[in-house]
């Protein structure tokens, strides 16, 4: 049989011992027998020799067996020692494979897993038996299984690559594989050393992510710096420019290529906008002090072309990881528009928008400064309070646009009359303030007021129209009338009201008596606010009598105030105050509701229905909801609208043109009568009057008093009566006190009268007695 490998002839085996023993024995027998044949001996000697020969054969074979057995025994011991050494090495290799953290797989050439270490069992989740009975492809993802043949073909030559393996529970983890071919028991195998690189991949992903974030942050910072509206310049610790963004280039006039490498002071030259003095660079201070620095003294940047730009700037140090300052960043912006806008806003906040004069706030600042100077120098000063006379009438008649032009013209005229150091301000509306600092005595203030009154003597031309207007002036003096701005303005205001009372178009100095009068007015106002709650108001009724029959045909409701603090107060005292404070609205509503309720009550008592006249103030008439209020009161009191007559003054009727006509027409649709009170004292347009839906003209009592006095009173009254007749209106004469006046009115065909000749205004109880007496 041919041998495929080498034979180890030195190895002692039982078969070899037997063959050797047989060969030696056969050779001995053949040799010894032939020798005995050749020797001619007797049988006894031959027997002896045969016995000797047998004994020698046994001795020689025994020696031979001893050496053969000893040699075999020694060979067996050597084989056992080699086997022990192999087992130790095998255990060592097994321990090494099982204790390493990396996975070791033994794979057959056909891709079957032959063996695996403990790390593989733990990581994949399979038992060793399960692992060694599965193909290596099962550890791969489906999309990676197609590469297994390539792996089996190239792995014996050695290969390394990264892949993902799948565990028993379906989880996937990344691996690094190093594979190499080997031989086991004469058979080729593939040994794969597999390392779980999950943590390395996570670290790599984090590193990539961190690098991406750093890049993104850097890119974002770069884009931000390139796109923000602020200018940015970065420098080193020597204030040498290292970076400029586009806005910095535009504001400084230096390009980035020109600026980088230059000293900051050369590119960023700043001065105080107001004084022009050079300012220290905020970067220098920031580097020196190690903190953020802002320049707060109105800095202006002088750019490369020498143009000054108002800026706001700040600088901050740049530090490294060791907190060492390695440079600075300067941020600034052009605030020219903002600063100019702030100046404009400051001017607007301190000046009147219409006239351009200082407003009340700025006037008070100037007055405070003037008072401080007057106290130091022990000088005098004067405060003048001006209020235009009848401006509201002009404004309402000519329109607000012309009224505004008038105010601007007046402001210019007043400014022309004062000195350069004086202050003219607009208090509001048609009121002005004048500050005269450093005067010697009140005569100087009086001379200025005369000049102001003088400029109003000439008409003001507005859109080819001549407008005549005057002003009333009140003057207070420091230190005589007060030592603070509020007191001086208040006293001047009080004196101005006194000038109004003195007939307007004059100047009055403040006196202590005026202060008492002002305090009395304030007391009246405070009490007036409580009067409605206390129910201190009462209505009196003055009859309106038909001149032909002498019968009462109507009543005028007149308010009276019986104050707890002040006693019986005349309407002439409190009506103007109510108008100014707005209290006329609730008071007027109370009068209207009370008068309507009283008229309905008399009707329910069986008295003949009478017309009830109620005076309506300008404030009430201007309220958008006034028509709704009148309708509501008529519904509440259940009074027929034809028994209510609303009296409005001639000036109210002439206000606002078409809106007034619309409101009067609304009242007529409601069924309410309209009467024009104090007719003849205003500036009625006959054309406008003819269009108004009115029922009655009331002749002002001033004209009735002029009858028989030779002051054209009779002619005026006659003209008014004739006008009313032509317009088919009823005429009522107010304030008839004598029979002469009554006779004249009868002759001129006046319809009705009211006045002391018949009866003064009386309470409701006395009015009822009048009804009974006249009906009888």
Secondary structure, DSSP 8 states (H G I E B T S, - for coil): ---SS---TT---HHHHHHHHHHHHHHHHHHHHHHHHHS---HHHHHHHHHHHHHHHHHHHHHHHHHHHHHHHHHHHHHHHHHHHHHHHHHHHHHHHHHSSSEEEEEETTSBEEEE-HHHHHHH---HHHHTTSBGGGGB-GGGGGGHHHHHHHGGG-EEEEEEEE-TTS-EEEEEEEEEEEEETTEEEEEEEEEE-HHHHHHHHHHHHHHHHHHHHHHHHHHHHHHSSSEEEEE-TT-BEEEE-HHHHHHHS--HHHHTTSBHHHH-EEEETTT--B---HHHHHHHHTS-EE--S-EEEE-TTS-EEEEEEEEEEEE-TT--EEEEEEEEEE-HHHHHHHHHHHHHHHB-TTT--B-HHHHHHHHHHHHHHHHHHT-EEEEEEEEETTHHHHHHHH-HHHHHHHHHHHHHHHHHHS-TT-EEEEEETTEEEEEEEEESSHHHHHHHHHHHHHHTSS-EEETTEEE---EEEEEEEETTS-SSHHHHHHHHHHHHHHHHHTTSSSEEE--HHHHHHHHHHHHHHHHHHHHHHHT-EEEEEEEEEETTT--EEEEEEEEEEEETTTEEE-HHHHHHHHHHHTTHHHHHHHHHHHHHHHHHHHHHTT----EEEEE--HHHHH-TTHHHHHHHHHHHHT--GGGEEEEEEHHHHHTTTHHHHHHHHHHHHHT-EEEEEEETSS---HHHHHHS---EEEE-HHHHHTTTTTSSHHHHHHHHHHHHHHTT-EEEEE---SHHHHHHHHHTT--EEESTTT---B-HHHHHHHHHHHH-
